[in-house]
């Protein structure tokens, strides 16, 4: 049959793959493979269809065959590229293309693909050399720029030694100087050129380039280049020149970019005297007074001309005054407050007013009293949108300057009640808005919520949190789209131990895509103590998986064997594709950003905090066996090698607490401690240590189970320290992130691991045995005939390489601290319950006790094997383990039973009644019986009311959720105890 | 007090205050990177000097010959920074780039027919309705606004390369096309 006929027959296979019908693609391939058993393209397509139907092991067979035949045709290479990308074998992709290129050195397309393969793996060095070759051979300008870009990227890579960096930048400089074309207007090439000059501190050259006609033309229309220009000017101390350019842009072109105003102000007077002495402003210091007068004139003019259309002029006048005062050059002390008043007059009805003025309202006593009495004297009304916004701003601004002496329960309670009243009075203004719009009065409810949170942290009384929830739930019904209200509710409901409604509000935010990375911490922080996974309710566990999808769909994921859940297998490095696109389109300014974006997402702290929480949930409901132990061990060890970035968004919650006070965010932090890198590190150490002892795996076995490339090692500072040492290290900054109970738990796990280590090391089978076992398992899954396994040469290092000839180490009693831990937790728990501690705290202690039991199970799993115990004569050890286990089970079981009792006491009508009566200050109707007679919606004035019925609904929701949280966790503990008895 | 600067990939980590708003869609990462990898000079953000983002615009250049134009794909401002003229200045930025850098004939954008505030804003900036696109916003279905809710106006503003204003027409509201006919 001819090639054309074959092509015609292959077409349906492509179509099937494109439409996701992998099954029919496989059938098609099988049919054709009978006729053409040696056809690489068919094998590659079959491998692709297999890998896309999650049949990794089967796919590997075809993959290896095709790779071994060293294909060169475009179609096969493309198909293989997709297969390897799915498998995470980027290094093999590079090799494949390089081999093909060696056979067809004149193929430009192939050369480009090889270049891109290197780009995808971040192999800048090879990329640079290849691009240089491409340029020599095919003479296109862009290949030179590719090689320049690669040199810059290699220089900027954190793994590149410092002495190499300079050399690489110099190489890039030499290349760009000779390639530079003085007539073309290519913004991204200019960007690349200038950033190289900047890296080499060749500011004069950069200035010349930027001041040329070419440079000016490009900067006038490229924000990126102009940004770079500004940095160079600043670095060169060209403040005056920059100020002149900015003035011209402000006055003549009416440019209102705040950066221009900043440049103009920097040329007038530096932000503070310190910055003046560092910079070059000093030489012209005598002229400063004249410059200030001039700047004032210019800016006053701008402010007058712009009126209410743009606030930059007035804000720049404020900034100027602030700076003048910092230099003690102020001639009219009243001017700052004058300007504040003028600003409020003009822009007081804008929502941004508060954020705009915040930097300027830290005033001395006299000014403060003038400013405050001005705000106090303003008419307060919420009859129009504009007056309502002014009212809101008055409240926010006044609150900002409340002194600590006025932050007492007696004064704050009426403030909160007043805000609720103002909120209700203002609601009618938005009554005709569709519910897709935000209510103009929302901010008053949000403010009230913050005042109540402040009261809670002041007095420690949950009643204030109940107030906050009642008001915010009411506001959320009026303004269902207000994300700030939802977020505040999430914070407060979690603080109240009501995880279910918290999660519901979080879900209403409709968090999607990359937002999962930055926002999921609001609901998944320490979520394992709210998880009811042990009872079979996987709500939180699946929330963890769902929020982690974004990392998997975006990044290189390392897959381990067939037992990895399907959801974790997708393996397309999206971002790498866009780096390739940016090369193709010569958008060099974007490439470093894309790389840093990918790095921050791949090595996101939140990603691994969620992973850790998920592991903690997982072990409560899944049987603990070698498969779970090995898989989690590999994953956690990878995480242990990462250099993390914290992308969590803590800024989104508004800060309306008085100046100098803890923010709402801090006041509503669960258990008062925010888990971060230190917390993650401690828990990684705890789990890696326990899993490693329980596992039979060593490095060679890991390699065997690993299909994709190992993740790129980051430049973390202690990566070169041996694993054991890293696991044993304890750093104060890490411990500082733990709660007292977590610290106790950490000590327990360390003592446990230290005690059992010698017996694990003695009894662990040699790696060859473990490897053979794992291979057998893998093959039984892929249904393929077993392959010969090479036993790794034993080199006497690492896990499991302990000589077996000696006698077992003498059995020592488990240290008292292990049994003591469970007794201690029991006491802690009882004390909390007696002192009416908060539910999250009670759950925290209970979950740590349960976790200790589970880790004890992991650590002692090996010694459940009776024949092993017999061979090594460890009967005494097993006896000891049994004693400890039974006392641990007793304690944890009692805690669980106790929790169920706590749950029963929640969700009762007394609890609901108490909740409602705490909210009386802002209820319209005080008795249950009255509520039916008062119209629910509006009174004569048209104002809305929060009724008894509204609050009762909220009370029910909260108390039911608390009941479920306590009872559910208690029952879960019961199950865990039964499973690990 | 708003800084205009390029939209960077890492801004995706901080745009929550803008994107949690109901009317601002959060797309997959590839959506944003597609724009940045091709038309970085048609994308920018406005940020407060202390860092928080206030709004952003994403645009592209498309079409051939006299249809070559700048297109506003996404324009959004966080609720607390509205009514400050931010949208105006970002549109001006995109128009300038479409004109100077790309040499487009016009700039166009789509707006829900019910969005009276938006339409009057754009009209104030020199845009006029070129055609009405049926069922452009299909996903929400028929809301209280009926057909107006799911139909879009394609609004255009001629640039300096179109001095005779050939890219606009006076009776655009009556010119109806279906969503399949537009890109």
Interface residues (C-beta under 8 A of the other chain):
Chain A: X187 X188 X220 X221 X222 X223 X224 X227 X256 X257 X258 X259 X262 X309 X310 X311 X312 X315 X350 X351 X352 X355 X356 X359 X434 X436 X438 X481 X483 X509 X510 X511 X512 X513 X514 X515 X517 X518 X519 X550 X553 X554 X574 X575 X577 X578 X581 X582 X585 X587 X589 X590 X593 X594 X596 X597 X600 X601 X647 X649 X651 X652
Chain B: X1 X2 X3 X4 X5 X6 X8 X9 X10 X12 X13 X14 X16 X17 X19 X20 X21 X22 X23 X26 X27 X28 X29 X30 X33 X34 X36 X37 X38 X40 X41 X44 X48 X49 X50 X51 X52 X79 X80 X81 X82 X83 X84 X85 X89 X93 X96 X97 X100 X101 X144
